[in-house]
């Protein structure tokens, strides 16, 4: 099993101005992006780079893990 990508993902989100909104259901958090003006879900058990990159895309961030 791969290690969690959550810490690295959160660093990128914060660096791009995204903010934590609230705790979601289960292992998910709800974040908001100032770029896309959308809320999106971030699981803190994330292990998949394609999923992490999809979250960054939802946030309007062009960076990839």
PDB file of N, CA, C and O in Angstrom:
ATOM      1  N   UNK A   1       0.848  -1.187   0.000  1.00  0.00           N
ATOM      2  CA  UNK A   1       0.000   0.000   0.000  1.00  0.00           C
ATOM      3  C   UNK A   1       0.891   1.247   0.000  1.00  0.00           C
ATOM      4  O   UNK A   1       1.936   1.278   0.650  1.00  0.00           O
ATOM      5  N   UNK A   2       0.470   2.245  -0.720  1.00  0.00           N
ATOM      6  CA  UNK A   2       1.232   3.484  -0.789  1.00  0.00           C
ATOM      7  C   UNK A   2       0.935   4.359   0.417  1.00  0.00           C
ATOM      8  O   UNK A   2      -0.077   4.186   1.096  1.00  0.00           O
ATOM      9  N   UNK A   3       1.828   5.296   0.669  1.00  0.00           N
ATOM     10  CA  UNK A   3       1.606   6.210   1.791  1.00  0.00           C
ATOM     11  C   UNK A   3       0.572   7.268   1.406  1.00  0.00           C
ATOM     12  O   UNK A   3       0.304   7.488   0.225  1.00  0.00           O
ATOM     13  N   UNK A   4       0.009   7.907   2.399  1.00  0.00           N
ATOM     14  CA  UNK A   4      -1.021   8.911   2.173  1.00  0.00           C
ATOM     15  C   UNK A   4      -0.460  10.136   1.458  1.00  0.00           C
ATOM     16  O   UNK A   4       0.627  10.616   1.782  1.00  0.00           O
ATOM     17  N   UNK A   5      -1.209  10.627   0.492  1.00  0.00           N
ATOM     18  CA  UNK A   5      -0.828  11.824  -0.253  1.00  0.00           C
ATOM     19  C   UNK A   5      -1.458  13.079   0.356  1.00  0.00           C
ATOM     20  O   UNK A   5      -1.239  14.186  -0.136  1.00  0.00           O
ATOM     21  N   UNK A   6      -2.236  12.909   1.423  1.00  0.00           N
ATOM     22  CA  UNK A   6      -2.969  14.008   2.038  1.00  0.00           C
ATOM     23  C   UNK A   6      -2.079  15.194   2.419  1.00  0.00           C
ATOM     24  O   UNK A   6      -2.410  16.321   2.052  1.00  0.00           O
ATOM     25  N   UNK A   7      -0.956  14.995   3.144  1.00  0.00           N
ATOM     26  CA  UNK A   7      -0.142  16.155   3.550  1.00  0.00           C
ATOM     27  C   UNK A   7       0.368  16.971   2.359  1.00  0.00           C
ATOM     28  O   UNK A   7       0.332  18.201   2.389  1.00  0.00           O
ATOM     29  N   UNK A   8       0.839  16.295   1.319  1.00  0.00           N
ATOM     30  CA  UNK A   8       1.344  16.986   0.134  1.00  0.00           C
ATOM     31  C   UNK A   8       0.214  17.708  -0.605  1.00  0.00           C
ATOM     32  O   UNK A   8       0.397  18.826  -1.085  1.00  0.00           O
ATOM     33  N   UNK A   9      -0.949  17.066  -0.693  1.00  0.00           N
ATOM     34  CA  UNK A   9      -2.111  17.663  -1.352  1.00  0.00           C
ATOM     35  C   UNK A   9      -2.559  18.928  -0.622  1.00  0.00           C
ATOM     36  O   UNK A   9      -2.849  19.941  -1.259  1.00  0.00           O
ATOM     37  N   UNK A  10      -2.618  18.878   0.696  1.00  0.00           N
ATOM     38  CA  UNK A  10      -3.037  20.032   1.500  1.00  0.00           C
ATOM     39  C   UNK A  10      -2.060  21.193   1.341  1.00  0.00           C
ATOM     40  O   UNK A  10      -2.483  22.348   1.283  1.00  0.00           O
ATOM     41  N   UNK A  11      -0.755  20.905   1.269  1.00  0.00           N
ATOM     42  CA  UNK A  11       0.237  21.968   1.057  1.00  0.00           C
ATOM     43  C   UNK A  11      -0.034  22.704  -0.248  1.00  0.00           C
ATOM     44  O   UNK A  11       0.016  23.933  -0.295  1.00  0.00           O
ATOM     45  N   UNK A  12      -0.322  21.948  -1.314  1.00  0.00           N
ATOM     46  CA  UNK A  12      -0.598  22.558  -2.619  1.00  0.00           C
ATOM     47  C   UNK A  12      -1.888  23.366  -2.560  1.00  0.00           C
ATOM     48  O   UNK A  12      -1.949  24.475  -3.090  1.00  0.00           O
ATOM     49  N   UNK A  13      -2.919  22.820  -1.921  1.00  0.00           N
ATOM     50  CA  UNK A  13      -4.200  23.522  -1.813  1.00  0.00           C
ATOM     51  C   UNK A  13      -4.029  24.847  -1.073  1.00  0.00           C
ATOM     52  O   UNK A  13      -4.501  25.885  -1.538  1.00  0.00           O
ATOM     53  N   UNK A  14      -3.354  24.815   0.078  1.00  0.00           N
ATOM     54  CA  UNK A  14      -3.155  26.029   0.877  1.00  0.00           C
ATOM     55  C   UNK A  14      -2.298  27.056   0.138  1.00  0.00           C
ATOM     56  O   UNK A  14      -2.571  28.254   0.199  1.00  0.00           O
ATOM     57  N   UNK A  15      -1.269  26.588  -0.555  1.00  0.00           N
ATOM     58  CA  UNK A  15      -0.393  27.480  -1.307  1.00  0.00           C
ATOM     59  C   UNK A  15      -1.168  28.234  -2.394  1.00  0.00           C
ATOM     60  O   UNK A  15      -0.797  29.344  -2.775  1.00  0.00           O
ATOM     61  N   UNK A  16      -2.247  27.620  -2.885  1.00  0.00           N
ATOM     62  CA  UNK A  16      -3.068  28.230  -3.933  1.00  0.00           C
ATOM     63  C   UNK A  16      -4.304  28.929  -3.375  1.00  0.00           C
ATOM     64  O   UNK A  16      -5.200  29.297  -4.134  1.00  0.00           O
ATOM     65  N   UNK A  17      -4.359  29.116  -2.059  1.00  0.00           N
ATOM     66  CA  UNK A  17      -5.423  29.892  -1.436  1.00  0.00           C
ATOM     67  C   UNK A  17      -6.673  29.133  -1.057  1.00  0.00           C
ATOM     68  O   UNK A  17      -7.647  29.741  -0.612  1.00  0.00           O
ATOM     69  N   UNK A  18      -6.673  27.821  -1.219  1.00  0.00           N
ATOM     70  CA  UNK A  18      -7.852  27.031  -0.842  1.00  0.00           C
ATOM     71  C   UNK A  18      -7.971  26.985   0.679  1.00  0.00           C
ATOM     72  O   UNK A  18      -6.968  27.010   1.392  1.00  0.00           O
ATOM     73  N   UNK A  19      -9.205  26.919   1.166  1.00  0.00           N
ATOM     74  CA  UNK A  19      -9.443  26.922   2.604  1.00  0.00           C
ATOM     75  C   UNK A  19     -10.343  25.760   3.016  1.00  0.00           C
ATOM     76  O   UNK A  19     -11.241  25.347   2.282  1.00  0.00           O
ATOM     77  N   UNK A  20     -10.072  25.248   4.217  1.00  0.00           N
ATOM     78  CA  UNK A  20     -10.900  24.206   4.814  1.00  0.00           C
ATOM     79  C   UNK A  20     -12.227  24.834   5.211  1.00  0.00           C
ATOM     80  O   UNK A  20     -12.249  25.872   5.872  1.00  0.00           O
ATOM     81  N   UNK A  21     -13.344  24.208   4.812  1.00  0.00           N
ATOM     82  CA  UNK A  21     -14.670  24.725   5.141  1.00  0.00           C
ATOM     83  C   UNK A  21     -15.251  23.981   6.339  1.00  0.00           C
ATOM     84  O   UNK A  21     -15.659  24.594   7.326  1.00  0.00           O
ATOM     85  N   UNK A  22     -15.284  22.647   6.240  1.00  0.00           N
ATOM     86  CA  UNK A  22     -15.870  21.856   7.319  1.00  0.00           C
ATOM     87  C   UNK A  22     -15.506  20.388   7.157  1.00  0.00           C
ATOM     88  O   UNK A  22     -15.005  19.966   6.115  1.00  0.00           O
ATOM     89  N   UNK A  23     -15.766  19.628   8.197  1.00  0.00           N
ATOM     90  CA  UNK A  23     -15.593  18.182   8.145  1.00  0.00           C
ATOM     91  C   UNK A  23     -16.755  17.593   7.373  1.00  0.00           C
ATOM     92  O   UNK A  23     -17.903  17.975   7.604  1.00  0.00           O
ATOM     93  N   UNK A  24     -16.487  16.679   6.468  1.00  0.00           N
ATOM     94  CA  UNK A  24     -17.542  16.001   5.719  1.00  0.00           C
ATOM     95  C   UNK A  24     -17.880  14.682   6.385  1.00  0.00           C
ATOM     96  O   UNK A  24     -17.560  14.464   7.553  1.00  0.00           O
ATOM     97  N   UNK A  25     -18.527  13.806   5.636  1.00  0.00           N
ATOM     98  CA  UNK A  25     -18.868  12.490   6.175  1.00  0.00           C
ATOM     99  C   UNK A  25     -17.664  11.563   6.135  1.00  0.00           C
ATOM    100  O   UNK A  25     -16.871  11.599   5.193  1.00  0.00           O
ATOM    101  N   UNK A  26     -17.534  10.743   7.150  1.00  0.00           N
ATOM    102  CA  UNK A  26     -16.464   9.751   7.188  1.00  0.00           C
ATOM    103  C   UNK A  26     -15.090  10.380   7.177  1.00  0.00           C
ATOM    104  O   UNK A  26     -14.761  11.210   8.024  1.00  0.00           O
ATOM    105  N   UNK A  27     -14.286   9.970   6.199  1.00  0.00           N
ATOM    106  CA  UNK A  27     -12.894  10.424   6.131  1.00  0.00           C
ATOM    107  C   UNK A  27     -12.706  11.598   5.165  1.00  0.00           C
ATOM    108  O   UNK A  27     -11.612  11.791   4.636  1.00  0.00           O
ATOM    109  N   UNK A  28     -13.754  12.375   4.934  1.00  0.00           N
ATOM    110  CA  UNK A  28     -13.676  13.469   3.971  1.00  0.00           C
ATOM    111  C   UNK A  28     -13.780  14.844   4.629  1.00  0.00           C
ATOM    112  O   UNK A  28     -14.434  15.023   5.657  1.00  0.00           O
ATOM    113  N   UNK A  29     -13.115  15.798   4.000  1.00  0.00           N
ATOM    114  CA  UNK A  29     -13.201  17.200   4.405  1.00  0.00           C
ATOM    115  C   UNK A  29     -13.732  17.986   3.210  1.00  0.00           C
ATOM    116  O   UNK A  29     -13.543  17.588   2.061  1.00  0.00           O
ATOM    117  N   UNK A  30     -14.389  19.089   3.487  1.00  0.00           N
ATOM    118  CA  UNK A  30     -14.888  19.963   2.435  1.00  0.00           C
ATOM    119  C   UNK A  30     -13.995  21.204   2.405  1.00  0.00           C
ATOM    120  O   UNK A  30     -13.803  21.871   3.421  1.00  0.00           O
ATOM    121  N   UNK A  31     -13.456  21.501   1.226  1.00  0.00           N
ATOM    122  CA  UNK A  31     -12.577  22.649   1.009  1.00  0.00           C
ATOM    123  C   UNK A  31     -13.203  23.559  -0.035  1.00  0.00           C
ATOM    124  O   UNK A  31     -14.073  23.138  -0.797  1.00  0.00           O
ATOM    125  N   UNK A  32     -12.753  24.810  -0.064  1.00  0.00           N
ATOM    126  CA  UNK A  32     -13.237  25.767  -1.067  1.00  0.00           C
ATOM    127  C   UNK A  32     -12.048  26.390  -1.781  1.00  0.00           C
ATOM    128  O   UNK A  32     -11.029  26.714  -1.170  1.00  0.00           O
ATOM    129  N   UNK A  33     -12.206  26.551  -3.101  1.00  0.00           N
ATOM    130  CA  UNK A  33     -11.155  27.144  -3.923  1.00  0.00           C
ATOM    131  C   UNK A  33     -11.522  28.559  -4.342  1.00  0.00           C
ATOM    132  O   UNK A  33     -12.630  28.792  -4.826  1.00  0.00           O
ATOM    133  N   UNK A  34     -10.603  29.512  -4.162  1.00  0.00           N
ATOM    134  CA  UNK A  34     -10.858  30.875  -4.649  1.00  0.00           C
ATOM    135  C   UNK A  34     -10.704  30.962  -6.171  1.00  0.00           C
ATOM    136  O   UNK A  34     -11.175  31.915  -6.792  1.00  0.00           O
ATOM    137  N   UNK A  35     -10.053  29.979  -6.759  1.00  0.00           N
ATOM    138  CA  UNK A  35      -9.831  29.964  -8.205  1.00  0.00           C
ATOM    139  C   UNK A  35     -11.100  29.535  -8.939  1.00  0.00           C
ATOM    140  O   UNK A  35     -11.565  30.229  -9.843  1.00  0.00           O
ATOM    141  N   UNK A  36     -11.658  28.384  -8.545  1.00  0.00           N
ATOM    142  CA  UNK A  36     -12.848  27.855  -9.224  1.00  0.00           C
ATOM    143  C   UNK A  36     -14.152  28.299  -8.554  1.00  0.00           C
ATOM    144  O   UNK A  36     -15.233  28.110  -9.111  1.00  0.00           O
ATOM    145  N   UNK A  37     -14.048  28.889  -7.361  1.00  0.00           N
ATOM    146  CA  UNK A  37     -15.229  29.301  -6.583  1.00  0.00           C
ATOM    147  C   UNK A  37     -16.142  28.109  -6.269  1.00  0.00           C
ATOM    148  O   UNK A  37     -17.358  28.268  -6.161  1.00  0.00           O
ATOM    149  N   UNK A  38     -15.554  26.922  -6.124  1.00  0.00           N
ATOM    150  CA  UNK A  38     -16.337  25.712  -5.850  1.00  0.00           C
ATOM    151  C   UNK A  38     -15.869  25.053  -4.566  1.00  0.00           C
ATOM    152  O   UNK A  38     -14.719  25.197  -4.151  1.00  0.00           O
ATOM    153  N   UNK A  39     -16.789  24.328  -3.948  1.00  0.00           N
ATOM    154  CA  UNK A  39     -16.438  23.458  -2.835  1.00  0.00           C
ATOM    155  C   UNK A  39     -16.119  22.089  -3.403  1.00  0.00           C
ATOM    156  O   UNK A  39     -16.706  21.670  -4.401  1.00  0.00           O
ATOM    157  N   UNK A  40     -15.190  21.392  -2.768  1.00  0.00           N
ATOM    158  CA  UNK A  40     -14.826  20.047  -3.220  1.00  0.00           C
ATOM    159  C   UNK A  40     -14.421  19.203  -2.024  1.00  0.00           C
ATOM    160  O   UNK A  40     -14.031  19.721  -0.977  1.00  0.00           O
ATOM    161  N   UNK A  41     -14.520  17.903  -2.200  1.00  0.00           N
ATOM    162  CA  UNK A  41     -14.261  16.947  -1.137  1.00  0.00           C
ATOM    163  C   UNK A  41     -12.812  16.462  -1.201  1.00  0.00           C
ATOM    164  O   UNK A  41     -12.287  16.188  -2.280  1.00  0.00           O
ATOM    165  N   UNK A  42     -12.173  16.361  -0.035  1.00  0.00           N
ATOM    166  CA  UNK A  42     -10.804  15.854   0.063  1.00  0.00           C
ATOM    167  C   UNK A  42     -10.778  14.749   1.126  1.00  0.00           C
ATOM    168  O   UNK A  42     -10.974  15.028   2.309  1.00  0.00           O
ATOM    169  N   UNK A  43     -10.537  13.487   0.711  1.00  0.00           N
ATOM    170  CA  UNK A  43     -10.418  12.418   1.709  1.00  0.00           C
ATOM    171  C   UNK A  43      -9.039  12.456   2.361  1.00  0.00           C
ATOM    172  O   UNK A  43      -8.033  12.583   1.664  1.00  0.00           O
ATOM    173  N   UNK A  44      -8.980  12.347   3.680  1.00  0.00           N
ATOM    174  CA  UNK A  44      -7.660  12.389   4.306  1.00  0.00           C
ATOM    175  C   UNK A  44      -6.985  11.027   4.295  1.00  0.00           C
ATOM    176  O   UNK A  44      -5.902  10.866   4.858  1.00  0.00           O
ATOM    177  N   UNK A  45      -7.615  10.049   3.661  1.00  0.00           N
ATOM    178  CA  UNK A  45      -7.012   8.728   3.476  1.00  0.00           C
ATOM    179  C   UNK A  45      -6.589   8.529   2.020  1.00  0.00           C
ATOM    180  O   UNK A  45      -6.467   7.389   1.572  1.00  0.00           O
ATOM    181  N   UNK A  46      -6.367   9.593   1.286  1.00  0.00           N
ATOM    182  CA  UNK A  46      -6.086   9.513  -0.149  1.00  0.00           C
ATOM    183  C   UNK A  46      -4.731   8.859  -0.428  1.00  0.00           C
ATOM    184  O   UNK A  46      -3.707   9.263   0.122  1.00  0.00           O
ATOM    185  N   UNK A  47      -4.747   7.836  -1.297  1.00  0.00           N
ATOM    186  CA  UNK A  47      -3.534   7.107  -1.656  1.00  0.00           C
ATOM    187  C   UNK A  47      -3.298   7.092  -3.162  1.00  0.00           C
ATOM    188  O   UNK A  47      -2.262   6.606  -3.616  1.00  0.00           O
ATOM    189  N   UNK A  48      -4.223   7.607  -3.931  1.00  0.00           N
ATOM    190  CA  UNK A  48      -4.174   7.528  -5.383  1.00  0.00           C
ATOM    191  C   UNK A  48      -3.781   8.864  -6.010  1.00  0.00           C
ATOM    192  O   UNK A  48      -4.451   9.874  -5.793  1.00  0.00           O
ATOM    193  N   UNK A  49      -2.683   8.871  -6.794  1.00  0.00           N
ATOM    194  CA  UNK A  49      -2.259  10.096  -7.461  1.00  0.00           C
ATOM    195  C   UNK A  49      -3.299  10.583  -8.472  1.00  0.00           C
ATOM    196  O   UNK A  49      -3.545  11.788  -8.541  1.00  0.00           O
ATOM    197  N   UNK A  50      -3.921   9.694  -9.264  1.00  0.00           N
ATOM    198  CA  UNK A  50      -4.951  10.181 -10.190  1.00  0.00           C
ATOM    199  C   UNK A  50      -6.112  10.873  -9.473  1.00  0.00           C
ATOM    200  O   UNK A  50      -6.643  11.864  -9.974  1.00  0.00           O
ATOM    201  N   UNK A  51      -6.505  10.366  -8.318  1.00  0.00           N
ATOM    202  CA  UNK A  51      -7.579  10.991  -7.543  1.00  0.00           C
ATOM    203  C   UNK A  51      -7.122  12.337  -6.998  1.00  0.00           C
ATOM    204  O   UNK A  51      -7.875  13.311  -7.034  1.00  0.00           O
ATOM    205  N   UNK A  52      -5.899  12.397  -6.496  1.00  0.00           N
ATOM    206  CA  UNK A  52      -5.356  13.662  -5.979  1.00  0.00           C
ATOM    207  C   UNK A  52      -5.282  14.701  -7.091  1.00  0.00           C
ATOM    208  O   UNK A  52      -5.610  15.868  -6.875  1.00  0.00           O
ATOM    209  N   UNK A  53      -4.856  14.285  -8.273  1.00  0.00           N
ATOM    210  CA  UNK A  53      -4.781  15.213  -9.404  1.00  0.00           C
ATOM    211  C   UNK A  53      -6.167  15.668  -9.846  1.00  0.00           C
ATOM    212  O   UNK A  53      -6.329  16.807 -10.286  1.00  0.00           O
ATOM    213  N   UNK A  54      -7.158  14.806  -9.738  1.00  0.00           N
ATOM    214  CA  UNK A  54      -8.537  15.183 -10.068  1.00  0.00           C
ATOM    215  C   UNK A  54      -9.054  16.222  -9.077  1.00  0.00           C
ATOM    216  O   UNK A  54      -9.796  17.126  -9.462  1.00  0.00           O
ATOM    217  N   UNK A  55      -8.673  16.104  -7.813  1.00  0.00           N
ATOM    218  CA  UNK A  55      -9.066  17.086  -6.793  1.00  0.00           C
ATOM    219  C   UNK A  55      -8.433  18.438  -7.116  1.00  0.00           C
ATOM    220  O   UNK A  55      -9.090  19.476  -7.025  1.00  0.00           O
ATOM    221  N   UNK A  56      -7.163  18.420  -7.491  1.00  0.00           N
ATOM    222  CA  UNK A  56      -6.483  19.668  -7.862  1.00  0.00           C
ATOM    223  C   UNK A  56      -7.155  20.312  -9.070  1.00  0.00           C
ATOM    224  O   UNK A  56      -7.286  21.534  -9.138  1.00  0.00           O
ATOM    225  N   UNK A  57      -7.579  19.485 -10.018  1.00  0.00           N
ATOM    226  CA  UNK A  57      -8.267  20.000 -11.206  1.00  0.00           C
ATOM    227  C   UNK A  57      -9.604  20.638 -10.822  1.00  0.00           C
ATOM    228  O   UNK A  57      -9.959  21.693 -11.348  1.00  0.00           O
ATOM    229  N   UNK A  58     -10.350  19.999  -9.903  1.00  0.00           N
ATOM    230  CA  UNK A  58     -11.611  20.560  -9.415  1.00  0.00           C
ATOM    231  C   UNK A  58     -11.389  21.919  -8.773  1.00  0.00           C
ATOM    232  O   UNK A  58     -12.229  22.814  -8.873  1.00  0.00           O
ATOM    233  N   UNK A  59     -10.245  22.060  -8.112  1.00  0.00           N
ATOM    234  CA  UNK A  59      -9.927  23.317  -7.431  1.00  0.00           C
ATOM    235  C   UNK A  59      -9.411  24.374  -8.403  1.00  0.00           C
ATOM    236  O   UNK A  59      -9.215  25.527  -8.017  1.00  0.00           O
ATOM    237  N   UNK A  60      -9.191  23.993  -9.653  1.00  0.00           N
ATOM    238  CA  UNK A  60      -8.699  24.941 -10.646  1.00  0.00           C
ATOM    239  C   UNK A  60      -7.193  25.127 -10.617  1.00  0.00           C
ATOM    240  O   UNK A  60      -6.671  26.116 -11.130  1.00  0.00           O
ATOM    241  N   UNK A  61      -6.503  24.177 -10.019  1.00  0.00           N
ATOM    242  CA  UNK A  61      -5.050  24.238  -9.883  1.00  0.00           C
ATOM    243  C   UNK A  61      -4.415  23.378 -10.970  1.00  0.00           C
ATOM    244  O   UNK A  61      -4.803  22.223 -11.149  1.00  0.00           O
ATOM    245  N   UNK A  62      -3.453  23.922 -11.689  1.00  0.00           N
ATOM    246  CA  UNK A  62      -2.821  23.205 -12.800  1.00  0.00           C
ATOM    247  C   UNK A  62      -1.637  22.347 -12.394  1.00  0.00           C
ATOM    248  O   UNK A  62      -0.993  21.743 -13.252  1.00  0.00           O
ATOM    249  N   UNK A  63      -1.338  22.281 -11.107  1.00  0.00           N
ATOM    250  CA  UNK A  63      -0.228  21.464 -10.601  1.00  0.00           C
ATOM    251  C   UNK A  63      -0.662  20.013 -10.545  1.00  0.00           C
ATOM    252  O   UNK A  63      -1.854  19.714 -10.472  1.00  0.00           O
ATOM    253  N   UNK A  64       0.320  19.103 -10.581  1.00  0.00           N
ATOM    254  CA  UNK A  64       0.035  17.673 -10.427  1.00  0.00           C
ATOM    255  C   UNK A  64       1.005  17.067  -9.416  1.00  0.00           C
ATOM    256  O   UNK A  64       2.116  17.560  -9.223  1.00  0.00           O
ATOM    257  N   UNK A  65       0.556  15.985  -8.776  1.00  0.00           N
ATOM    258  CA  UNK A  65       1.414  15.270  -7.835  1.00  0.00           C
ATOM    259  C   UNK A  65       2.237  14.238  -8.577  1.00  0.00           C
ATOM    260  O   UNK A  65       3.030  13.524  -7.963  1.00  0.00           O
TER     261      UNK A  65
END
